[in-house]
Amino acid sequence: MLIYGALVPHPPIILEGIGKEETKKAAETVKAMETLKERVGSFSPETFLLFSPHGPVFRDGLAIRGEEKLKGNLASFGLKQNWEWENDQELIQAIIKETSAAGLSCLELTDELRFRYRLSGELDHGVLVPLSFLATQSCRLVATGMSLLPWPEQYALGVAIGRAVRSLPRRIAVIASGDLSHCLIPGAPVPYDPRGKEFDLALISLLQENKIEKIFSMEPILVEKAAECGFRTLLMLLGVFDGLKISIDILCYEGPFGVGYAVAGFRPGAHDDSHQDLFLKLINQRKKDIINRRVKESPFVKLARLTVENHLLGAKTHLDLELPPEAEKPAGVFVSIKKHGELRGCIGTIFPTQPNAAEEIRNNAIAAAFQDPRFDPVQEEELDELTYSVDLLKAPEAIQGIEELDPKRFGVIVRQGRRTGLLLPNLEGVETVEEQVAIAKRKAGIGQEESVELERFEVIRYF
């Protein structure tokens, strides 16, 4: 049965044997972890289930460590201490059963699979640091990584895991290991970004107010800018409590080293229908958003979408669409495809290669869906989940320096010999000229310190 849940940080520096004098700078976090230890211990847990972002990570599902004994140490951080727990195989099998029933991918990592995926058999610090506070080695343990599934599906993993936890008669504590923003101050592990603190405070506030659904309305770009490592494990933890009232207690939040450390306790309450089926609500909203977008889509976007759908489904129907006059003029075109807010394909031409823009859109739509080397080809079952945008490029012009750029208005082309990189304007997350040029250089395989010729261009973007 589910007895308690927690969101905890995992910096090795909060262990005095590692941080020494530096540990004192995180005194509030250490104190909160000791408080959490008392609270969890009062329920006498028999098994700890811990989600770690530094464990095995797969894009499309969850991996669970399957060794009979789960072992690890923090020798790489200078601490000569070994930990070992018995793996709770019964809980693992219950999790696999429930996730499979929900149509989600979950696998137990055998020695063979670890070898195939080149994964370590040692527990990572995302497991060991929290459990060094919370768990005795007489408890059993189940340790997982996380997936890179969309947020609702990540939550759904937690829902299935929660059913597995509640199906067993023993006392189980569920721990989401993860630090918040890694860019709170200059000199932090990730270059300073003020949006890091914005993310941390927004998330803490939503947890304090128990507004779980609103967490899924956070801007994806805000989460990305925070460079966090605890958001997805938290979503799984929240899913574990699906259908229950939750009492959430924020014990501590601080960022002494430029990384946000949050310690929070989650106490399960009675069954509550208002807290159930959030996953279905999120999925239905996602479907409505796509339907509404397609009702309003421009003729150029409809042309791109129907071209992809007809090509994949083998339809021979001629697309008799009423297109604007620009369709008859030649133009460079980029077609972008997204799935659940994430890029699914993007291919374009700087200069026209077809007699007119309509043909350019058709060619590039097919290339974006099926020939982008960064992604697998689009499959039929994905079609209803895809969104499209089309950019018609105006002629590029040479510029003398970055002071003539504006990432909201102008796209950029960087050139160094035969290497060329392009980045479209007004992209989510690209807020400065420096970021824009750096990304364009990376796309071209040009070193950040190498000088480049610069061009800028404007686009007409259609949704």
C-alpha positions in Angstrom: 0.0 0.0 0.0 1.1 3.6 -0.6 2.2 5.2 2.7 4.1 8.3 1.6 5.7 10.2 -1.3 8.4 12.7 -1.6 10.2 15.0 -4.0 13.9 15.2 -3.0 17.1 16.7 -4.4 20.2 14.6 -5.0 23.3 16.7 -4.8 26.2 14.7 -3.3 27.4 17.9 -1.7 24.7 17.7 0.9 26.5 14.6 2.4 29.0 15.9 4.9 31.5 13.1 3.9 31.6 14.7 0.4 30.8 18.4 0.8 32.6 18.9 4.1 32.4 22.6 4.9 30.4 23.3 1.7 27.6 21.2 3.1 26.8 24.0 5.5 25.7 26.2 2.7 22.8 23.7 2.1 22.0 23.5 5.8 18.2 24.0 5.1 18.1 21.2 2.6 20.0 18.8 5.0 17.6 19.8 7.8 14.6 19.2 5.6 15.9 15.8 4.6 16.3 14.8 8.2 12.7 15.9 8.9 11.6 13.9 5.9 13.5 10.9 7.2 11.5 11.1 10.5 8.2 11.4 8.7 8.8 8.5 6.3 10.3 6.4 9.1 7.1 6.9 11.2 5.3 4.7 8.6 7.9 1.9 8.8 8.3 1.4 5.0 9.1 -2.0 3.8 10.0 -1.0 0.2 11.2 2.2 -1.4 10.3 2.9 -5.0 12.6 5.6 -6.4 12.5 7.4 -9.8 15.9 8.9 -10.8 16.6 11.1 -13.8 20.2 9.8 -13.7 19.1 6.2 -14.0 18.4 4.5 -17.4 16.5 6.9 -19.6 14.5 5.8 -22.7 12.5 8.0 -25.0 9.5 5.8 -25.3 9.1 4.0 -22.0 10.4 3.3 -18.4 13.2 1.0 -17.4 13.5 -0.7 -14.0 16.7 -2.1 -12.6 16.3 -5.9 -12.5 19.3 -7.1 -10.5 18.6 -9.3 -7.5 20.7 -7.0 -5.4 20.9 -3.3 -6.1 24.3 -1.9 -5.2 26.2 1.4 -5.5 28.7 3.8 -4.1 29.7 7.4 -4.3 33.4 6.8 -4.7 33.5 9.0 -7.8 32.5 11.9 -5.4 35.1 11.0 -2.8 33.0 9.0 -0.4 34.1 5.4 0.4 30.8 3.8 1.4 28.8 1.0 -0.3 25.1 0.6 -0.3 23.1 -2.6 -1.1 19.4 -3.4 -1.1 17.3 -6.4 -2.0 15.3 -5.7 -5.1 11.5 -6.1 -4.7 10.8 -8.4 -7.6 7.1 -8.7 -6.8 6.6 -4.9 -7.1 8.5 -4.9 -10.3 6.2 -7.5 -11.8 3.2 -5.7 -10.6 4.4 -2.5 -12.3 5.1 -4.2 -15.6 1.6 -5.8 -15.5 -0.1 -2.5 -14.8 1.9 -0.4 -17.3 1.3 -3.1 -20.0 -2.4 -3.0 -19.3 -2.3 0.7 -19.8 -0.6 0.4 -23.2 2.7 1.8 -21.9 6.2 0.5 -22.4 8.1 -0.7 -19.3 10.9 -3.2 -19.2 13.0 -4.9 -16.5 16.7 -4.4 -17.2 18.4 -7.8 -17.3 22.2 -8.2 -17.6 21.7 -8.8 -21.3 19.7 -5.6 -21.8 22.2 -3.6 -19.8 25.0 -4.9 -22.0 23.0 -4.1 -25.2 22.3 -0.6 -24.1 25.7 -0.1 -22.4 24.1 0.8 -19.1 25.9 0.6 -15.7 24.6 -1.9 -13.1 25.6 0.5 -10.3 23.0 2.7 -8.7 23.4 6.3 -9.6 23.7 9.3 -7.2 20.1 10.2 -7.9 19.2 7.0 -5.9 22.0 6.9 -3.4 22.0 10.5 -2.1 18.3 10.6 -1.1 18.3 7.0 0.3 21.4 7.7 2.4 19.0 9.9 4.4 15.8 8.0 4.1 16.3 4.2 3.9 18.0 1.6 6.0 19.5 -1.3 4.1 17.0 -3.7 5.6 14.3 -2.3 3.3 13.7 -3.5 -0.2 14.1 -1.2 -3.2 12.8 -0.7 -6.7 14.8 1.8 -8.7 13.8 3.2 -12.1 15.0 5.8 -14.5 12.5 8.0 -16.4 11.2 8.3 -19.9 11.1 11.1 -22.4 7.4 10.6 -23.2 5.1 13.6 -23.4 4.0 15.0 -20.0 0.6 13.3 -20.0 2.1 9.9 -20.8 4.8 10.4 -18.2 1.9 11.1 -15.7 0.1 7.9 -17.0 3.2 5.9 -16.1 2.8 7.1 -12.5 -0.9 6.2 -12.6 -0.1 2.6 -13.6 2.6 2.4 -11.0 0.3 3.7 -8.4 -2.1 0.9 -9.1 0.7 -1.6 -8.8 1.8 -0.1 -5.4 -1.7 -0.2 -4.0 -2.2 -3.8 -5.2 0.5 -5.1 -2.8 0.0 -5.6 1.0 3.3 -4.1 2.1 4.1 -0.5 3.1 5.7 1.3 0.1 7.2 4.9 0.0 7.6 6.5 -3.5 10.4 9.0 -4.0 10.8 11.3 -7.0 14.5 12.3 -7.1 15.4 15.4 -9.0 16.9 18.9 -8.7 15.1 21.9 -10.0 16.7 24.7 -12.1 20.4 24.4 -12.8 20.9 28.1 -13.8 19.9 30.2 -10.8 23.1 32.3 -10.6 26.2 33.1 -12.7 28.6 30.3 -12.3 25.9 27.6 -11.9 26.3 24.3 -13.8 24.3 25.8 -16.7 24.7 29.5 -17.8 22.6 31.9 -15.8 19.0 32.4 -17.0 16.5 34.3 -15.0 13.7 32.0 -16.2 15.3 29.3 -14.0 14.1 31.0 -10.8 10.8 31.7 -12.5 10.3 28.0 -13.1 11.2 27.0 -9.6 8.9 29.5 -7.9 6.0 28.7 -10.2 6.3 25.0 -9.6 6.7 25.3 -5.9 3.7 27.6 -5.8 1.5 25.2 -7.7 2.5 22.3 -5.4 1.8 24.4 -2.3 -1.6 25.3 -3.6 -2.2 21.7 -4.7 -3.0 22.8 -8.3 -1.8 19.6 -9.9 -3.6 20.1 -13.2 -2.1 23.6 -13.7 1.4 22.0 -13.7 0.6 20.6 -17.1 -0.1 24.1 -18.4 3.4 25.4 -17.6 5.2 26.7 -20.7 7.4 23.9 -22.2 10.0 26.6 -23.0 10.0 27.7 -19.4 10.8 24.1 -18.3 13.4 23.8 -21.0 15.1 27.0 -20.0 15.3 26.0 -16.4 17.6 23.0 -17.3 16.0 21.0 -14.5 16.3 17.3 -13.9 13.3 16.7 -11.6 10.2 17.6 -13.5 9.5 14.3 -15.2 10.1 12.2 -12.0 7.7 14.6 -10.2 5.0 14.0 -12.9 5.3 10.2 -12.3 5.1 10.8 -8.5 1.9 12.8 -9.0 0.5 10.1 -11.2 1.0 7.6 -8.4 -1.5 9.6 -6.3 -4.1 9.8 -9.0 -7.5 9.3 -7.6 -6.4 10.2 -4.0 -6.5 13.4 -2.1 -2.9 14.6 -1.4 -1.5 16.6 1.4 1.6 18.4 0.1 4.1 19.9 2.5 7.0 22.0 1.1 9.7 21.5 3.7 12.4 23.5 2.0 13.5 25.3 -1.1 16.9 26.9 -1.7 19.5 27.3 -4.3 22.9 27.9 -2.6 25.0 26.6 -5.5 22.9 27.9 -8.4 20.7 24.7 -8.5 17.2 24.6 -7.0 16.8 22.1 -4.2 13.2 21.3 -3.1 12.2 18.9 -0.4 8.5 18.1 -0.3 6.3 15.4 1.4 3.2 13.9 -0.2 0.7 12.3 2.2 -2.0 10.1 0.6 -5.6 10.7 1.7 -9.0 9.2 0.9 -10.2 8.4 -2.6 -11.3 11.5 -4.5 -13.0 11.4 -7.8 -12.0 15.0 -8.6 -8.4 13.8 -8.6 -9.0 10.9 -10.9 -8.7 10.5 -14.7 -6.5 13.6 -15.1 -4.7 11.7 -17.9 -7.8 11.3 -19.9 -8.7 15.0 -19.4 -5.2 16.0 -20.6 -5.4 13.8 -23.7 -8.9 15.0 -24.6 -7.8 18.6 -24.3 -4.8 17.9 -26.5 -7.2 16.4 -29.1 -9.5 19.4 -28.9 -6.6 21.8 -29.4 -5.5 20.0 -32.6 -9.0 19.9 -33.9 -9.4 23.7 -33.3 -6.1 24.4 -34.9 -7.1 22.4 -38.0 -10.4 24.3 -38.3 -8.4 27.5 -38.5 -5.4 26.3 -40.5 -4.3 28.4 -43.4 -4.5 27.0 -47.0 -0.7 26.5 -47.2 -0.7 24.5 -43.9 -3.7 22.4 -45.1 -1.7 21.8 -48.3 1.3 20.5 -46.4 -0.8 18.4 -44.0 -2.9 16.7 -46.7 0.1 16.1 -48.9 1.7 14.1 -46.0 -1.5 12.3 -45.2 -2.2 11.4 -48.8 1.4 10.3 -49.4 1.4 8.0 -46.4 -2.1 6.6 -47.0 -1.5 6.1 -50.7 -4.4 8.3 -51.7 -4.4 9.4 -55.3 -6.9 12.3 -54.8 -5.8 15.6 -56.4 -5.7 18.3 -53.8 -8.1 20.9 -55.2 -7.5 23.7 -52.6 -8.1 27.3 -53.0 -4.7 28.8 -52.5 -3.6 32.5 -52.2 -1.8 34.2 -55.2 1.6 33.6 -53.5 1.2 29.9 -54.3 2.0 30.6 -58.0 5.2 32.5 -57.3 8.5 30.7 -56.7 9.8 30.9 -53.1 12.1 29.2 -50.6 9.9 27.2 -48.1 10.3 25.5 -44.8 7.8 23.0 -43.5 7.8 22.2 -39.8 6.0 19.3 -38.2 5.5 18.9 -34.4 4.0 16.2 -32.2 2.9 17.1 -28.7 4.8 20.3 -28.9 8.1 18.6 -29.9 9.7 18.9 -33.3 8.9 15.8 -35.5 10.5 17.0 -38.7 11.6 20.2 -40.5 13.0 20.5 -44.0 13.3 23.5 -46.2 14.9 25.3 -49.1 16.5 28.7 -48.9 15.9 29.4 -52.5 13.1 28.0 -54.7 13.8 24.6 -56.4 10.3 24.2 -57.9 8.2 26.3 -60.4 6.1 27.8 -57.6 5.5 27.9 -53.8 2.8 25.3 -53.9 5.1 22.7 -55.4 7.8 23.8 -53.0 5.4 23.2 -50.0 4.4 19.7 -51.3 8.1 18.6 -51.8 9.3 19.9 -48.5 6.2 18.6 -46.6 7.0 15.0 -47.8 10.7 15.6 -47.0 10.0 16.9 -43.5 7.7 13.9 -42.7 9.7 11.1 -44.2 13.3 12.2 -45.0 14.5 14.3 -42.0 17.6 12.3 -40.9 17.0 13.3 -37.2 13.7 11.4 -37.0 12.1 8.2 -38.0 9.5 8.5 -40.8 6.1 9.6 -39.8 3.7 6.6 -39.2 0.0 6.4 -40.0 -1.0 6.2 -36.3 0.6 9.6 -35.7 -1.2 11.6 -38.3 -4.0 12.8 -36.0 -1.4 14.1 -33.4 0.7 16.2 -35.8 0.6 20.0 -36.2 2.2 21.9 -39.1 3.6 25.3 -40.0 4.8 26.7 -43.2 7.4 29.5 -43.7 7.8 31.3 -47.0 11.2 32.9 -47.1 12.0 36.3 -48.4 15.3 36.7 -50.2 18.3 36.7 -47.8 20.6 39.7 -47.5 24.2 39.9 -46.4 24.9 41.7 -43.1 28.1 42.9 -41.5 27.5 41.7 -37.9 25.1 40.3 -35.3 24.0 43.9 -34.4 21.9 43.8 -37.6 20.0 40.7 -36.4 16.8 40.3 -34.4 15.8 36.7 -33.6 12.1 37.6 -33.4 12.1 39.2 -36.9 15.0 37.8 -38.9 16.2 34.3 -39.5 20.0 33.8 -39.9 22.2 32.0 -42.3 25.8 31.4 -41.3 28.5 30.4 -43.8 32.0 29.1 -43.4 33.5 27.7 -46.7 31.1 25.0 -47.8 29.4 24.7 -44.5 26.1 26.5 -44.2 23.6 26.6 -41.3 20.2 28.3 -41.1 17.8 29.1 -38.3 14.3 30.4 -38.7 13.1 33.5 -36.9 10.7 33.7 -33.9 11.4 30.2 -32.5 10.4 29.2 -29.0 13.4 29.4 -26.6 15.6 31.4 -28.9 15.6 34.8 -27.2 19.0 36.4 -28.1 21.0 36.9 -31.2 23.9 35.0 -29.6 21.7 32.0 -29.1 20.4 32.2 -32.7 23.9 32.3 -34.2 25.3 29.6 -31.9 22.5 27.2 -32.9 22.9 27.9 -36.6 26.7 27.2 -36.2 26.0 23.9 -34.5 23.6 22.9 -37.3 26.4 23.6 -39.8 29.1 21.9 -37.8 30.9 25.2 -37.4 32.9 25.8 -34.2 31.6 28.5 -31.9 34.8 30.4 -32.1 35.0 30.3 -35.9 34.2 33.4 -37.9 31.4 33.2 -40.3 29.7 35.2 -43.0 26.2 36.2 -42.0 22.9 36.7 -43.9 19.5 37.5 -42.6 16.0 36.9 -44.0 12.4 37.4 -43.1 9.6 34.9 -43.4 5.8 34.8 -43.7 4.7 32.1 -41.3 1.5 30.3 -41.8 -0.3 28.1 -39.2 
